[in-house]
Amino acid sequence: MARIKELDTIVTLADQMQTEEGPVVLINLFTVDAEDEKALLRAWAHDADFMKSQPGYISTQLHQGIAGSSTFVNYAIWQNVQSFRDAFTHPEFQRRIADYPASAVARPHLLRKLAVENHCVA
């Protein structure tokens, strides 16, 4: 089972799931022992299949760090926080979390797109 740690220790995922806005992007930073990478990928694919069938789901991608890194980033877009919350707290999804290897650590956080053009701040 993956351990869940907060990406932001001031505003937790639980805090974020109490809001009502959208669309939102879930960023989930995973770390795992190198020997557990395949198990993490299997568990993530199983989760993704479930999430793809949930109302409000838009898309997801999984990325892996380069040069032998065992760090992964999941980027998922949802119509709104409520849709994500309903899927995340669904008993079937909660059961699937147990399929992650013990060395896996997940750091989920919800974000919104900013209406900022290509500006550089000096």
SVG drawing of the C-alpha trace seen along z (x, -y; Angstrom):
<svg xmlns="http://www.w3.org/2000/svg" viewBox="-20 -42 41 48">
<polyline fill="none" stroke="black" stroke-width="0.4" points="0.0,0.0 1.3,-3.4 2.0,-5.9 0.4,-9.3 2.4,-12.3 1.4,-15.9 3.1,-17.8 2.1,-21.0 2.2,-20.8 0.1,-24.0 -2.8,-23.2 -3.5,-19.5 -5.3,-17.4 -8.2,-17.0 -8.4,-20.8 -8.4,-21.1 -11.2,-18.5 -13.5,-20.7 -13.5,-23.4 -15.8,-23.7 -13.9,-24.9 -12.8,-23.6 -11.4,-22.6 -8.5,-21.2 -5.3,-19.4 -4.2,-16.6 -0.4,-16.4 0.7,-13.2 4.4,-12.8 5.3,-9.1 8.6,-7.8 9.3,-4.0 12.2,-1.7 13.7,-0.7 12.8,2.9 9.1,2.0 8.7,-0.1 6.8,2.6 4.4,3.1 3.8,-0.7 3.1,-0.8 0.6,2.1 -1.2,0.5 -1.3,-2.9 -2.7,-1.5 -5.3,0.4 -6.2,-2.9 -6.2,-4.9 -8.7,-2.4 -11.1,-3.1 -10.6,-6.9 -11.2,-7.0 -14.7,-5.7 -15.6,-8.3 -17.8,-11.3 -15.8,-14.5 -12.6,-12.8 -10.9,-14.5 -7.4,-13.0 -4.3,-11.7 -0.6,-11.1 2.2,-9.4 5.8,-10.6 9.0,-9.0 12.2,-10.8 15.1,-10.2 18.6,-8.8 17.4,-5.8 15.1,-7.8 12.3,-6.0 10.3,-9.2 7.0,-9.4 4.5,-12.2 0.9,-11.7 -0.9,-14.6 -4.7,-14.3 -7.3,-16.8 -10.8,-16.9 -13.8,-19.0 -14.1,-20.1 -13.0,-19.2 -16.3,-17.4 -15.7,-14.9 -12.2,-14.2 -13.4,-13.9 -16.2,-11.5 -13.7,-9.3 -10.9,-9.5 -13.2,-8.6 -15.1,-5.9 -14.7,-2.5 -13.4,-0.8 -10.6,-3.3 -9.7,-3.2 -9.5,0.6 -7.2,0.3 -4.7,-1.8 -3.8,1.3 -2.3,2.7 0.7,0.3 4.0,1.6 5.0,0.8 7.9,-1.3 5.6,-3.7 5.0,-7.2 2.4,-9.3 2.2,-13.1 -1.1,-14.3 -2.1,-17.9 -4.8,-19.8 -4.0,-22.9 -5.8,-25.3 -4.5,-26.9 -3.5,-30.5 -4.4,-33.1 -0.8,-34.2 0.7,-34.8 4.3,-34.1 5.7,-36.6 9.1,-36.4 9.7,-37.8 13.2,-39.2"/>
</svg>
